[in-house]
Amino acid sequence: MELENQKLSPKKNRLNNYGHYSSMAIQMMVIIAGGSLGGLQLDKWMENKFPYFTLSLSVVSVALAVYLAIKDVIRFNK
């Protein structure tokens, strides 16, 4: 019985890794899309000729998503 659990463990571990990293990718996409769409809406509402909010919120959301991903990878690999 114990040998069977040891044989299944690498597959289960690999599936856990796939699930963890795919959920992290979805989280990154949601953060970046939210920041970009929020910037678009602010620029539309403020009637800016140049998309200041879109650019700034896009850069901030990408930086935030990368920061959270790195933090999550470090925590997951411990």
N, C-alpha and C positions, 0 to 999 in steps of 0.2 A: 504494500500500500504506500509506503513511504517513497519507494523508488518511482512510482507513478507520479507523485506530486513533484518530485525533482525533475522528471522529464517534461512536465507541463509548465513548470515555472518559467523557463525562458520565453515560451510563447505568450504566456500571460503577461510577463514583464514587457515584452515587445508591444503587445496590444495596449498596455497602459501607457507606454511612451507615445505611441501613435495618437491615442486619445488626448493625452496631455498637450502635445505639441500642436495638434490640429485645433484644439480649443483655444490655445494661445494665439494661433494665426487668426482665428475668427474674432477674438477679442481685439487684436491689432487692427483688423479691417473695420470693425465697428467704431473704434476710437478715431481712426483717420477719417472715415466717412462722416462721422458726426461733427468733427472739427471743420471739415471742408464745407459740408452743407450748412452748418451754422454760420460760417463766414460768408457764404453766398447769400444767405437770407439777410444777414446784417448789412451787406453791401447793397442789396436790393432795397432794404428798408431805409437806409441812410441816403440812397440815390447817389452813391459815389461813382465818379467817372473811372477811377482806378480802383481795382479790387484790393484795397488795403486789408480789410478784415479776412478775406478769403486767403490771401497769401500768409498773413501772420498766424491765423488759426490753423492753417494747414501745416505750417512748419512746427508750431507748438504741439499739435496733435501727433505728428510723426515722431517728434522728440519724446513725447510722453509714452507713446506706444513702444518705442525702442527701449526706453528706460524700464518700463514695466516688464517687457520681454526678457531683458537681461537679468533683472531682479528675480523673475520667476525661474529662469534657467539655473541661476546660481542656487536658489532655494531647492529646486527639484533635484539637482545633482548631489546634494549633500547626503 
